[in-house]
Amino acid sequence: MGNVIGQRIAGVETGITTRLAASRFDGSAQRHFLDIDKIGVIAQCRQTRDATPALVFHIGDSRSDLPLFGKVGFAVTQNSSAQARAAAHVALDSDKLYEIPTQVPGLLDLPAQPQS
């Protein structure tokens, strides 16, 4: 899915879903949510796109991501807690975000989108 972006502000996990425009993320916020909403947000995104769990990946690093790791096809954690590392499919020790897509099976195998 790739369009749920999260951050931690003042110790509270929040996130946004971004809008798609012509099959590309346009960078604008569609919805803000808290950590307790993560499973619901992913379920709603899956339903909207008619996507099975196998087609969804999640990037997380903390306790609040653990339930979601079991609801997606692939879970990646980066610089995370021991619990998150144990629950994820891949655990990265790096601050390079560009390494994450290389870990998700099939993600970089997608056909290129035509440039508009």
ZIBEL-V368960 format. One line per field, one symbol per residue. ss: DSSP state (2 for helix, 1 for strand, 0 for the rest). psi: psi as a letter, one per 30 degrees, with the letter a starting at -180 (. if undefined). burial: + if it has 24 or more other C-alpha atoms within 12 Angstrom, else -. Layout:
ss=???
psi=???
burial=???
This chain:
ss=00011111100111111111100111111111112222222222222220002220111100222222200001111100022222200111000022222220002220000000
psi=eggjkllkkhfkklllklkkjhgkkfflkekklleffeeeeeeeeeeeghklefgklkklgleffeeeefglfkkkkkhlleeeeeflekkkilgjfffefffjkfefgkkkkkk.
burial=++++++------++++++--------------+++-+++-++--++------+-++++++++-+++++++++++++++-+---++-++++++-------++-++------------
